[in-house]
Each structure stands twice: as C-alpha cells, then as structure tokens.
Amino acid sequence: MSNENVFQQRVRLANAEGKIKTPDEAAKLIEKGMTVGCSGFTPSGYPKAVPQALARRAAGSPIPVTLWTGASTGPELDGELAKTGCVYKRFPYQTDDTLRKKINSGEILFADLHLSHNAQNLRYGFHGDVDVAVVEAAAITEDGGIIPTTSVGNAPAFVELAKKVIVEVNTAQPSGLEGLHDIYLPKNPPNRQPIPITAPGDRIGTPYIPCSPQKIAAIVHSEVKDNQRPLAEVDETSHRMALNLLDFLDVEVKSGRLPRSLLPLQSGVGNIANAVLKGLAEWPSDGLTVYTEVIQDAVFELLDKGKIRFASSTALTPSPDGAAKYYPRLKEFADRVVLRPQEISNNPEVIRRLGLIAMNTAVEVDIYGHVNSTMVRGGHILNGIGGSGDFARNAWLTIFLCPAIASGGKISKVVPFCSHIDHTEHDTDVIVTEHGVADLRNLSPRERSSVIIEKCADPQYKEMLNDYRKRAESGKGHEPHILSEALSWHVRLEKNGSMKS
C-alpha cells in the first residue's frame, strides 16, 4: 500500500479534506512572535515537515518564535529553526548542537525547567498564551482525537491550550503505536483530584489526545522517521558502574529494605543509563517494573526476556537498531507498555506513591553529595535538568551515576564543590562511580565527604581531595569549605605533564 493510501486511512476525521495542507501552507499559520508548542521528547515523536517548511520560509528573513516542546527533539525541528533564526526563546530542554551554541552565546534565550512543571505552569498562565500546537500523530480519530506517535510529552497540554492545532500524520511511524497511549489531563487547583495510579500498569485516560475538530487548522502528511541516535557499546567504565549498582541493590534486598523484585525503576537517557539497565538481565528475579520518562533498548530487551513485567514512560527512544528490531513487534508489547503525558510520567505525587528507585547521571558530584546535571564550567549549558529533579526529590531511593574522571583522566568528576548545583545533598541518597558506591543515608556532611572520596573518587585525585577536605575541616563549619580553592578547582592548568588544582 502506498504511503498516500496509508495517510488517507489514518486520517479518519469526517470532512478532513478541507484541512489537508502542504507543509508550506501549514507553516504560514505560524507568525513572528507567536508561542508554538511542538510534540517531541528525546528526540521522538516530534514534527518534522512543518518546522522544515517554516525554516525554508524564514531563510533570509527570520520568524522568531517562543518554542516549547516536551524535551529534546531532532535536527528537523530544533536544528533547522535555530539555524534560520526562528527561535527567540526555548523551553524546557534541548540537545541540538546548533541550538546549544546559540543559547550559550546569548543569541537564543533558554529557561531550564523541571519537566513535570511545564504543562501545569502553562495552564496557570505563567508563560502567556499558546498560539499554535504542532503535533506528530500516528492517526486522527473520527471525532478529532490525536493519536500520538513515539512520544507524548507536553503535546496534550499544547493541544488543550493552543488557539490552532497543526497535525502531522506521519506514515513512517509504525501503526502498532495505536493503543499504547494513556492520556490523562489533571485539573487546576482547587479542582484537582488525586491521580489514580497505584501501579505502573494502571491506565486512567484515553488512547488519544482529545481535540475539537474545529481547532484543527491543518493536517499535513509526513514521512520522516525520528532521528534516532545509536547507543555506544557498553564500555568498561559503564559496566563497572552497573555492577557496583547491582551489588548495592543486592545488599538492600538482603537487608530487608527492598523486595527481590525491587520497586519500580526510573532511569535517565543515554549510554550509561542504558548500560545500567542492561545489567539487570543478570538480576536474580523477574517481575521488575519500570516507571520512567524514556524507554531505550535495554528496557525492550528486558521486556522481551520477561525480566520486566511492565514499563510506563512518556517516550520510546530506541537506537536505530533497537527501532528496527522492536517497532515491527509493538503490538506484542501493547499490554506491557504505556506512554503517558510527561506531567504524569514525571509527577511527584505518583513518584512518591509508587516508591521509585531513581537512577540518573551527573556531570559532576562534590564531596558533600551536591550534583551538577546541566552545566560545564558553571555557566555553559549542556542539555538541561530534564526530569532528574522530578525524580530525585520524590523517589524512594535517589541514585546518581557518574564516571570518576573525564578527558582521559585530566578532569576529576568528583570535586570539592560543584560549579553548578541542580540537586542538593538533601536529595542525594547514593553516588555510584566505576570505583564504588557511596551510601550517604544517615551521614552528616563531614561523614559524607570522607565516604565519597574513599568510595567514588579516582585514585589519582584522592590525595588532592583529602588534602582539601582536611584543611577545610580545620576551619570549622557544618559543611566546611575553602571557597576560593573550591571554585578555582575547576580552572586547571597543565604544567610539566601534571594537572594542578
């Protein structure tokens, strides 16, 4: 069957013919100064055709807009719009190189937000009106319901709030996505009710995003796949971190603090997170559950093996190889996978109720347990805090994973004082590096500093860190620091083949 015929079958909306437009026609609905909300989450389920058409239209004459998404998107959206001057301000998370450079140079304004806060703050009116929503869909139902593709993210809130909605029906996305989604929209206070999720597998909403047909201003045919990123092979450092974490969890089980099937697992995105989850293939129990924001290759593998019983998320983010292997089989996973809005997947109420084990990665950690997830040299944004703050503050157990060194050993990622702090020591229970595990529960700051250096720092930096710790402690204080030295630690000079603090 041709893609055009598939498109016609997927657009089930009555009298839709008058709304079907080319990407260039649809892009004309977006004007300078508007606030535009686009679907997409790390980078899955984002619109491709309309953003590229807007970028073409803006060539030589930028059309700057305030751009919202769920999280990061692909080059067809963030990259093209950043290159052509179409992004004035960006919320809430990004990974595109061009966009990042323009944010760090001050050409594009960026605000780094907790992902669970986005939809509710838009509803509260904190960020003004949403003029246009651009949402990628697998299909449109007879009454206008939008069936998302590989992510949900903030799309339901954008559709709810936007004055106009542009729907990209992407026939390159698998038909097996239908039935995976569970769309639930909380009400605003004082009318908000408890979110009725008591287990990762609970379904509480509709399999589509509700949308009035009158609000749909354009329906566009797209045939562009998600720009999926390959995952690196599990390296020795990631493997050792995974083993250290599994050993720690085994101790928790033997102590009686965890069941052998563990509590629902949350894991961030990327190579380290995927490697850690892969390690669970050797865990001596089945029946594991996942309540997280992204489902990567390792989760699909563990679902396939029966190790994971159910996985809840807001996005599918496999590698190209993972997509080729598992997307044709999505219907097999329909009763064991659900995709929710990110305000539900990352919701503090649900995270605390389910008692998650949260496992996220860090740029650097300091000797007291503060964590930097977002910045280099204190001021240059990498990607953003993402959902790590949502989970860290509210999980049953909060774990941060971080290699002990970077740049071939020239940089210690265990430092006296983080150059930027996203997660305070109040939220950090456990730090894991390739060298060991620092369990910070029940420890004072002075006890933490000793344990983190001993268990997590690279041997070549332990002497320097202990020297700093002892001299700082001689100056007294609850969390002792020599601030002039702590901050200058991040400015390293290479001299005579050695790194000096």
C-alpha positions as CSV (number, residue, x, y, z in Angstrom):
1,M,0.0,0.0,0.0
2,S,1.4,3.4,-0.9
3,N,2.1,6.0,1.8
4,E,-0.6,8.2,0.4
5,N,-3.2,5.4,0.9
6,V,-1.9,4.8,4.4
7,F,-2.2,8.5,5.1
8,Q,-5.9,8.5,3.9
9,Q,-6.6,5.5,6.2
10,R,-5.0,7.2,9.2
11,V,-6.9,10.4,8.8
12,R,-10.4,9.2,9.9
13,L,-11.8,12.7,10.7
14,A,-15.0,13.4,8.9
15,N,-14.8,16.2,6.3
16,A,-11.0,16.4,6.7
17,E,-10.3,17.1,3.1
18,G,-10.5,20.9,3.5
19,K,-8.0,20.8,6.3
20,I,-5.3,18.8,4.4
21,K,-2.4,21.2,3.5
22,T,1.1,21.0,2.3
23,P,3.9,21.7,5.0
24,D,4.5,25.1,3.4
25,E,0.8,26.0,3.6
26,A,0.6,24.9,7.2
27,A,3.8,26.8,8.2
28,K,2.1,30.0,7.1
29,L,-0.1,29.7,10.2
30,I,3.0,30.4,12.3
31,E,3.8,34.1,12.6
32,K,6.6,36.1,14.1
33,G,6.3,36.5,17.9
34,M,4.0,33.5,18.4
35,T,4.3,30.9,21.1
36,V,4.5,27.5,19.4
37,G,4.2,24.2,21.3
38,C,5.6,21.1,19.5
39,S,5.3,17.5,20.4
40,G,8.5,15.5,20.9
41,F,10.6,14.0,23.7
42,T,14.3,12.9,23.5
43,P,14.1,13.0,20.3
44,S,11.0,11.0,19.5
45,G,7.5,11.9,18.1
46,Y,8.4,15.5,17.1
47,P,7.0,17.2,14.0
48,K,9.5,17.3,11.0
49,A,7.7,18.6,7.9
50,V,6.2,21.8,9.2
51,P,9.3,23.0,11.1
52,Q,11.4,22.5,8.0
53,A,8.9,24.4,5.9
54,L,9.0,27.3,8.5
55,A,12.8,27.3,8.3
56,R,12.6,27.5,4.5
57,R,10.2,30.4,4.7
58,A,12.4,32.2,7.2
59,A,15.6,31.9,5.1
60,G,17.0,35.4,4.9
61,S,14.1,36.8,7.0
62,P,13.8,35.1,10.4
63,I,10.5,34.4,12.0
64,P,11.4,34.3,15.7
65,V,9.0,32.4,18.0
66,T,9.0,31.1,21.5
67,L,9.4,27.4,21.1
68,W,8.1,24.8,23.6
69,T,8.5,21.0,23.3
70,G,8.4,18.1,25.8
71,A,12.2,17.7,25.9
72,S,14.8,17.4,23.2
73,T,13.9,17.0,19.5
74,G,15.7,16.2,16.3
75,P,17.6,18.4,13.8
76,E,14.5,18.9,11.6
77,L,12.9,20.9,14.4
78,D,15.5,22.4,16.9
79,G,18.4,22.4,14.4
80,E,16.7,23.9,11.4
81,L,14.8,26.6,13.4
82,A,17.9,27.6,15.3
83,K,20.0,27.9,12.1
84,T,17.4,30.2,10.4
85,G,16.8,32.5,13.4
86,C,13.3,31.1,14.1
87,V,13.9,30.6,17.8
88,Y,13.7,33.6,20.1
89,K,13.2,31.7,23.4
90,R,13.3,27.9,24.0
91,F,11.7,25.8,26.8
92,P,12.3,23.4,28.5
93,Y,15.2,21.0,27.4
94,Q,17.4,20.6,24.4
95,T,20.3,18.6,22.9
96,D,20.9,20.1,19.5
97,D,24.4,21.4,18.9
98,T,23.4,24.5,16.9
99,L,20.7,25.4,19.4
100,R,23.1,24.9,22.4
101,K,25.8,27.1,20.9
102,K,23.3,29.9,20.3
103,I,22.0,29.6,23.8
104,N,25.5,29.8,25.3
105,S,26.4,32.7,23.1
106,G,23.2,34.6,24.2
107,E,21.6,34.6,20.7
108,I,18.7,32.4,21.9
109,L,17.1,32.7,25.4
110,F,16.6,29.5,27.2
111,A,15.0,28.6,30.5
112,D,15.8,25.2,32.1
113,L,12.6,23.8,33.7
114,H,11.6,20.7,35.7
115,L,9.7,18.7,33.1
116,S,6.8,17.9,35.4
117,H,6.1,21.6,35.8
118,N,5.7,22.6,32.2
119,A,2.1,21.7,31.4
120,Q,0.6,22.9,34.7
121,N,2.5,26.3,34.6
122,L,1.3,26.8,31.0
123,R,-2.3,26.1,32.2
124,Y,-1.8,28.6,35.1
125,G,-0.9,31.3,32.6
126,F,2.6,31.8,33.8
127,H,4.0,31.8,30.3
128,G,1.3,33.5,28.3
129,D,-0.9,32.0,25.6
130,V,0.0,29.1,23.3
131,D,-0.8,30.3,19.8
132,V,-0.2,27.1,17.7
133,A,0.4,23.5,18.6
134,V,2.2,21.3,16.1
135,V,1.8,17.6,16.9
136,E,3.0,14.5,15.2
137,A,0.3,11.8,15.0
138,A,0.0,8.2,14.1
139,A,-3.6,8.8,13.2
140,I,-6.6,11.1,13.8
141,T,-9.9,9.6,15.1
142,E,-13.3,10.3,13.7
143,D,-14.0,13.0,16.3
144,G,-10.6,14.7,16.1
145,G,-8.7,12.7,18.7
146,I,-5.0,12.8,18.0
147,I,-3.1,9.5,18.4
148,P,0.5,10.4,19.2
149,T,3.5,8.6,17.7
150,T,6.6,7.7,19.7
151,S,6.2,10.2,22.5
152,V,3.5,12.1,24.4
153,G,5.5,14.7,26.3
154,N,3.6,18.0,26.6
155,A,1.5,17.5,23.5
156,P,-1.8,17.1,25.3
157,A,-1.3,20.4,27.2
158,F,-0.3,22.2,23.9
159,V,-3.4,20.9,22.2
160,E,-5.6,21.8,25.1
161,L,-4.3,25.4,25.3
162,A,-3.5,26.3,21.7
163,K,-5.7,28.5,19.5
164,K,-4.9,26.4,16.5
165,V,-3.5,22.9,16.0
166,I,-1.5,21.6,13.1
167,V,-1.3,17.8,13.0
168,E,1.4,16.0,11.1
169,V,0.2,12.5,10.3
170,N,3.5,10.5,9.9
171,T,3.1,7.3,7.9
172,A,6.7,6.4,8.6
173,Q,5.8,5.8,12.2
174,P,4.5,2.2,13.0
175,S,0.8,1.5,13.1
176,G,1.5,-0.6,16.2
177,L,1.7,2.6,18.3
178,E,-2.1,2.8,18.4
179,G,-3.3,1.5,21.8
180,L,0.0,2.3,23.7
181,H,-1.0,5.8,24.9
182,D,-2.9,6.8,28.1
183,I,-3.8,10.5,28.0
184,Y,-4.8,12.0,31.3
185,L,-5.1,15.7,32.0
186,P,-5.2,16.9,35.6
187,K,-7.4,19.8,36.5
188,N,-6.1,23.0,38.0
189,P,-6.4,23.7,41.7
190,P,-8.7,24.0,43.6
191,N,-10.5,21.3,41.5
192,R,-7.5,18.9,41.1
193,Q,-8.1,15.3,42.1
194,P,-5.6,12.6,43.1
195,I,-4.0,10.9,40.1
196,P,-5.4,7.4,40.4
197,I,-2.2,5.5,39.6
198,T,-1.2,2.9,42.2
199,A,0.9,0.7,40.0
200,P,3.0,1.3,36.8
201,G,0.5,-0.6,34.7
202,D,-2.6,1.4,35.6
203,R,-4.4,3.1,32.7
204,I,-6.5,6.1,33.7
205,G,-7.2,8.1,30.5
206,T,-7.9,7.9,26.8
207,P,-5.7,6.3,24.0
208,Y,-5.7,9.7,22.1
209,I,-5.3,13.4,22.8
210,P,-8.8,14.9,22.9
211,C,-9.1,17.8,20.3
212,S,-12.1,19.6,18.9
213,P,-12.2,19.2,15.1
214,Q,-12.8,23.0,14.9
215,K,-9.4,23.6,16.5
216,I,-7.5,21.6,13.9
217,A,-6.3,24.2,11.3
218,A,-4.2,21.9,9.1
219,I,-3.4,18.2,8.6
220,V,-0.1,17.5,7.0
221,H,1.3,14.3,5.6
222,S,4.8,13.5,6.9
223,E,7.0,10.5,6.0
224,V,10.2,11.3,8.0
225,K,11.4,8.9,10.7
226,D,12.6,10.0,14.1
227,N,16.3,11.0,14.1
228,Q,17.3,8.1,16.4
229,R,20.7,8.1,18.0
230,P,22.9,5.0,18.1
231,L,23.9,3.8,21.5
232,A,27.5,3.1,22.2
233,E,28.7,-0.4,23.2
234,V,28.8,-0.8,27.0
235,D,32.4,0.2,27.9
236,E,34.4,-0.9,30.9
237,T,33.5,2.2,33.0
238,S,29.8,1.8,32.4
239,H,30.0,-1.9,33.0
240,R,31.7,-1.4,36.4
241,M,29.2,1.2,37.4
242,A,26.4,-1.2,36.6
243,L,28.0,-4.0,38.6
244,N,28.5,-1.7,41.6
245,L,24.9,-0.6,41.5
246,L,23.6,-4.1,41.3
247,D,25.8,-5.2,44.2
248,F,24.4,-2.3,46.2
249,L,20.8,-3.2,45.3
250,D,21.5,-6.8,46.4
251,V,22.6,-5.6,49.8
252,E,19.4,-3.6,50.1
253,V,17.4,-6.8,49.3
254,K,19.3,-8.9,51.8
255,S,18.9,-6.2,54.5
256,G,15.1,-6.4,54.0
257,R,14.7,-2.9,52.7
258,L,13.8,-4.0,49.2
259,P,11.9,-7.0,47.8
260,R,13.8,-9.2,45.3
261,S,11.6,-7.8,42.5
262,L,12.7,-4.3,43.6
263,L,10.5,-1.2,43.4
264,P,9.6,0.5,40.1
265,L,12.7,1.6,38.3
266,Q,13.4,5.0,36.8
267,S,16.4,5.6,34.6
268,G,17.6,8.6,32.7
269,V,18.5,8.6,29.0
270,G,21.9,7.9,27.4
271,N,24.6,5.3,27.2
272,I,25.3,5.0,30.9
273,A,21.6,4.7,31.8
274,N,21.1,2.0,29.1
275,A,24.2,0.1,30.3
276,V,22.9,0.1,33.9
277,L,19.5,-1.3,32.8
278,K,21.2,-3.9,30.7
279,G,22.9,-5.2,33.8
280,L,19.5,-6.1,35.2
281,A,19.5,-9.1,32.8
282,E,21.5,-10.9,35.4
283,W,19.3,-9.8,38.3
284,P,18.0,-13.0,40.1
285,S,14.3,-12.1,39.8
286,D,11.7,-11.5,37.2
287,G,8.7,-9.3,37.6
288,L,10.5,-6.0,37.6
289,T,8.6,-2.8,36.7
290,V,9.6,0.5,35.2
291,Y,8.0,3.9,35.7
292,T,10.2,6.4,33.8
293,E,10.4,9.0,31.1
294,V,12.1,7.1,28.3
295,I,12.2,3.5,27.1
296,Q,15.5,2.7,25.5
297,D,16.9,-0.6,24.0
298,A,17.6,-2.2,27.4
299,V,14.0,-1.9,28.5
300,F,12.8,-3.5,25.3
301,E,15.3,-6.3,25.7
302,L,14.3,-7.0,29.3
303,L,10.6,-6.9,28.3
304,D,11.3,-9.4,25.6
305,K,13.1,-11.7,28.0
306,G,10.3,-11.4,30.5
307,K,12.6,-9.8,33.1
308,I,10.4,-6.6,33.1
309,R,6.7,-7.2,33.6
310,F,5.5,-3.6,32.7
311,A,7.1,-0.3,31.6
312,S,5.4,3.1,31.8
313,S,7.0,6.1,30.1
314,T,6.4,9.2,28.0
315,A,8.6,8.3,25.1
316,L,10.1,5.4,23.2
317,T,13.7,6.3,22.5
318,P,15.5,3.3,20.9
319,S,18.6,3.3,18.8
320,P,18.2,2.7,15.1
321,D,19.0,-0.9,15.6
322,G,16.5,-1.1,18.5
323,A,13.8,0.5,16.5
324,A,14.3,-1.9,13.6
325,K,14.1,-4.8,15.9
326,Y,11.2,-3.9,18.2
327,Y,9.0,-1.4,16.3
328,P,7.5,-4.1,14.0
329,R,6.6,-6.0,17.2
330,L,4.9,-3.2,19.1
331,K,1.6,-5.0,19.2
332,E,3.3,-7.7,21.2
333,F,4.1,-5.2,23.9
334,A,0.8,-3.4,23.9
335,D,-0.3,-4.9,27.2
336,R,3.0,-4.3,28.9
337,V,3.9,-0.7,27.8
338,V,2.1,2.6,28.2
339,L,3.1,6.1,27.1
340,R,1.7,9.0,29.2
341,P,2.0,12.8,29.2
342,Q,5.2,13.9,30.9
343,E,3.2,15.7,33.7
344,I,2.1,12.2,34.6
345,S,5.2,10.2,33.9
346,N,7.2,12.7,36.0
347,N,4.6,13.6,38.5
348,P,5.9,14.0,42.1
349,E,2.6,12.6,43.5
350,V,2.9,9.4,41.6
351,I,6.6,9.1,42.0
352,R,6.3,9.2,45.8
353,R,3.3,6.9,45.9
354,L,4.9,4.2,43.8
355,G,8.2,4.5,45.7
356,L,10.6,4.6,42.7
357,I,14.3,3.8,42.6
358,A,15.6,6.8,40.6
359,M,18.8,6.3,38.7
360,N,20.2,9.4,36.9
361,T,23.5,10.6,35.6
362,A,25.6,13.5,36.7
363,V,28.1,15.9,35.0
364,E,30.0,16.1,38.4
365,V,29.4,15.4,42.1
366,D,31.0,17.1,45.0
367,I,32.3,15.7,48.3
368,Y,29.2,16.6,50.2
369,G,26.7,15.0,47.7
370,H,25.7,18.0,45.6
371,V,25.1,17.1,42.0
372,N,25.6,19.1,38.8
373,S,23.5,17.7,35.9
374,T,23.5,20.6,33.5
375,M,26.5,22.9,33.3
376,V,30.1,22.9,32.2
377,R,32.4,25.4,33.9
378,G,29.5,26.7,35.9
379,G,27.7,28.6,33.1
380,H,27.7,26.7,29.8
381,I,24.5,24.7,29.5
382,L,24.8,21.1,28.1
383,N,21.2,19.9,27.8
384,G,19.2,20.7,30.9
385,I,17.9,19.2,34.1
386,G,15.3,17.2,32.3
387,G,13.3,15.0,34.7
388,S,16.1,14.2,37.1
389,G,14.8,16.8,39.6
390,D,11.3,15.5,39.5
391,F,12.6,12.0,40.4
392,A,15.4,13.0,42.7
393,R,13.3,15.0,45.1
394,N,10.5,12.4,45.3
395,A,11.9,8.9,44.8
396,W,12.1,6.3,47.5
397,L,15.8,6.0,46.7
398,T,17.8,8.5,44.7
399,I,20.9,7.3,42.9
400,F,23.3,9.4,40.8
401,L,25.8,7.7,38.5
402,C,28.9,9.5,37.4
403,P,32.3,8.4,35.9
404,A,35.1,9.4,38.3
405,I,37.2,11.0,35.6
406,A,36.8,12.6,32.2
407,S,39.2,13.7,29.3
408,G,41.4,10.7,29.8
409,G,41.9,11.4,33.4
410,K,42.7,15.1,33.2
411,I,39.5,16.0,35.0
412,S,38.1,14.6,38.2
413,K,34.3,14.5,38.2
414,V,34.4,14.2,42.0
415,V,35.1,17.8,43.1
416,P,35.3,19.8,46.3
417,F,32.3,22.0,45.3
418,C,30.2,21.6,42.2
419,S,30.5,24.5,39.7
420,H,26.7,24.5,39.5
421,I,24.2,22.7,41.7
422,D,21.0,21.1,40.3
423,H,20.4,18.6,43.1
424,T,21.4,19.4,46.7
425,E,22.8,16.9,49.1
426,H,19.3,16.8,50.7
427,D,18.1,14.8,47.6
428,T,21.0,12.5,47.0
429,D,21.0,9.1,48.7
430,V,23.6,7.2,46.7
431,I,26.5,8.1,44.4
432,V,28.0,5.4,42.1
433,T,31.2,5.6,40.0
434,E,33.3,2.8,38.5
435,H,35.2,2.7,41.7
436,G,32.4,2.1,44.2
437,V,29.2,3.2,45.9
438,A,28.8,5.9,48.5
439,D,25.7,5.4,50.5
440,L,25.0,8.8,52.0
441,R,21.9,8.0,54.0
442,N,22.2,8.7,57.7
443,L,25.5,10.6,57.2
444,S,26.5,14.1,58.3
445,P,28.3,16.3,55.7
446,R,31.7,15.5,57.3
447,E,31.0,11.8,57.1
448,R,29.7,12.1,53.5
449,S,32.9,13.8,52.3
450,S,35.1,11.1,53.7
451,V,32.9,8.3,52.2
452,I,32.5,9.9,48.7
453,I,36.3,10.4,48.4
454,E,37.1,6.9,49.6
455,K,34.4,5.1,47.6
456,C,33.9,7.1,44.4
457,A,37.0,9.3,43.6
458,D,39.6,8.1,41.2
459,P,42.8,7.1,43.0
460,Q,44.9,9.8,41.3
461,Y,42.7,12.5,42.8
462,K,42.1,11.1,46.3
463,E,45.1,12.7,47.9
464,M,44.2,16.2,46.5
465,L,40.6,15.8,47.6
466,N,41.5,14.6,51.1
467,D,44.0,17.4,51.5
468,Y,41.3,19.9,50.6
469,R,38.8,18.2,53.0
470,K,41.1,18.2,56.0
471,R,42.2,21.8,55.5
472,A,38.5,22.9,55.1
473,E,37.5,21.0,58.2
474,S,40.2,22.8,60.3
475,G,38.3,26.0,59.5
476,K,35.2,24.6,61.2
477,G,31.7,24.8,59.8
478,H,28.8,22.3,59.3
479,E,29.8,21.8,55.6
480,P,33.3,23.0,55.6
481,H,34.7,24.8,52.5
482,I,37.6,27.0,51.5
483,L,35.6,28.7,48.8
484,S,38.4,30.4,47.0
485,E,40.1,27.0,46.4
486,A,36.8,25.1,45.8
487,L,35.8,27.3,43.0
488,S,39.3,27.5,41.5
489,W,39.4,23.7,41.3
490,H,37.5,23.9,38.1
491,V,40.2,26.0,36.4
492,R,43.1,23.6,35.8
493,L,46.5,24.4,34.3
494,E,48.5,21.7,32.6
495,K,52.2,22.1,33.6
496,N,55.0,19.7,33.3
497,G,52.6,16.9,32.4
498,S,50.5,17.1,35.6
499,M,47.2,18.7,36.4
500,K,47.3,21.3,39.1
501,S,44.3,22.5,41.1
